Amino acid sequence: MFASETLTPLAQHVKKQTNAEHMALEDLIVPQIQSVQSVNDYAQLLSLFYGYNKPVEQAIHAIIDASVLPDIAKRHKAHLLVDDLKALGFSQTPKLCDNIPSIQSLEEAFGALYVLEGSTLGGKSITQLLLKTRLDLQPSHLRFFNAYGKETGPMWMAFLSQLNTFTSEAQQAMIIDAARETFIKFKQWILQVRQS
C-alpha cells in the first residue's frame, strides 16, 4: 500500500470513510486466499472474483469512457480471470453476481472503480501468497492478480489523479457511498457463494 501522503485529498477521504467495509471484506477473503491448497481451490477463488468483478466492471465501463479516463481500456481486467481459469484447465464460465452496487452516474462509477483499482495493490500481495503454495503456479495462472505488473503504482496514481477532479461535496459523497456499497456487495457475494 502506498503511504497516505501520496494519496490525493479525496482518495484519503474515501479510504477513511470506507475503511470499516474494506476491513470486513478483507477479513472474509484473506483466509480463503491463505487456505488455497489445490488447483480446484484456486479455481474457486478466481471464479469468485470473476462472478463479482465482471458485472461491476461492465457497469463501470458503460459509463466511463476514454474522454473521462484516457486509459480506461487498460483497466478491463475481468477477462484475465477467464484466462487464468483456462490456463488451469477450467473452461466453464463462472456464474455472475446479480446483486451489484448501483452504478448509474459518473460518480458512482468512480466509487466502484476505486475499489476495483485499489484491489490491484492487494493483488501483488495475493500473488506472493499464492506463489508460496505447493501448486507450482506459473505467470499464466496469475494474470489477474498481477494485472499491471510493474505498472501497478503508476496506474493507481493515474486513477487517483482523475478521482481528485471531483471537487464538490455532493460528488464526493456519491463516490464514497458507491465505494462503500461496492465493498459491502462483494462481501455479500462471497457469503452467498459459500452458502450455495
N, C-alpha and C positions, 0 to 999 in steps of 0.2 A: 504494500500500500504506500502511496506517496505521502510525504509529510504534509500536514494540514496547511502549512503556509504556502504551498504551491497550488492549493485549490482556490478557485475563484470565490468571491463572497457568496454568490448564490449556491455554488456547489457545497460550500461549508455549511450553509443553512439547510440544504436538502439532506446532507449527510447527518446532521444533528437531529433534524426532525423525523428522520426515518430510521434512526439507529435501533429503536426497540424492535421494529418489524424486521429489519435486516438481521439482527442477532437471533431472533426467533426462528428465522428461516435457516440461518447457519447452524443453529443447534440441532435442527432436524436433518439437514443434508450432509453435514460433515461426518457424522458417524456412519452414514450409509456409504460415503466415499471410502472411509477408512476400513470398512468391512468387506470391500471388494476382494474376493478370493479366487474367482473363476471368471472365465470369459463370459459366461452367462450373467454373472453379477454385473460385470462391466456393461454388457449389452443392455441390461435392465436400467442401469444408470443413464446411459446415452438415450434410451427410449423415453425415460422420464423427462430429461431436459428437452428433447425434441417435441414431446407432446405439449409442453407449455411454450417453449420459445417460438415454435413455428407460427402458431396463430397470433401470438403477441407481435412478432416481427412483421407478419403480413399486415396487421392493423397499423403499425407504426409506418411502414413503408408506403401505405396507401395515402398517408398524409404528408410525410416528409419527403421532399424530392431534392434534386441536386441544386436547385435555386436557393434552398434553405440551408442545406448541409452538403457542400460540394462532394464529399467523399462517401455519401450515403450508400452507394452501390457496394463499396468495400465492407460495409457494416452488415451485409447479409451473411449470416453465419449458420442458420438452422440446417442448410443443406450439408454442412460439414459433418453434422451428426449422422446423417444418412450415409455419407461417405465412410465414416468411421465404422458404422454398423456393417456396411458391405465388406469392408476390409477384414472384418472379423468373421465374415461368412453368414451374416444375417441379412436376408433380402426383403423381409416383410416391413412395410412402412408402419411405424408405431402409431398408436391411437392418439388423437388430438384432444386437448382440453377444450371444453366448450363453455368454460366459466372464466373468461379472461377479463382484465380490467377494462373500464370504459375508455376508449381511445377515439374520441370524436373531434378533438381540436389539436392544434399545433402544440399547445402547452401540455396536454395530456400525452401526446406522442413523445415529447421530450422527457416527460417524467418517467414514462415506461422505458424509454431508451437509456435513461440514466442507469436504470437497474441492469439492463442487458449489457451495456457497455462496461459498467462497473464490474460485472462478473468476469470480464476478461482479465482483470487484475488478479482475481482469485484463481482464475484458470491456470496461471503459472504455478501456483502452489498445489493445485489439484494434480497437474501434470507430474510434479515431483513426487507426490504421494503415490500416484499410480505406477510410476516407474520403479518404486520400491517394492511393488508386489512381485509375486513369482510368475506373473503372466507373460513375461518377455514381450511387452508391448513395444511396437515399432512406431516411428513417426506417423505412419499411415493410419494408425489406430487412435491418434491423439490430435487430429487436425482441429477439432472443435475447441478443446481446452487450451490449445496453443495457437489459436486462430491468427493472431497478429505477430507472433514470434517476437523478434527484436523491436518491432514497431508498436508494441503494446503501450508503452509510455507515451510516445508521440501521438498515437491515435486517441488515447484518453485525454491528453491535454488539448488536442484539437477539438474534441467534443465539448470539453468544459468551456473553452473559449466561446463556442457558439451558444452554449447554455447560458452564459453570463450576459447575453444580449437581451434576455428577458428581464426588464427592469421594474415593471410595475408590481405593486404588492398583489394585485389580483392575479396576474400571470404567475407569479412565484407561488402563490397559494395553490393554484391549479397544478403546477408542476409537482409540488410536494405531495399533494393528495394523490396524484396519479402514481408517483413513485411508491408511496406507502401502499397503495392498493395493489401494485404490481408485486411487491414482496408478499403481501398477505395472500393473494390469489395463488402464487406459486406454492406457498406453504399448504394451502387448501388442496391443491392439485396432488402434491406428494402424499398427503394423508388419504385422499380419495383413491389413489393408485394402490397404496398399501392395503386398503380395505377391500379392494376388488379381487 
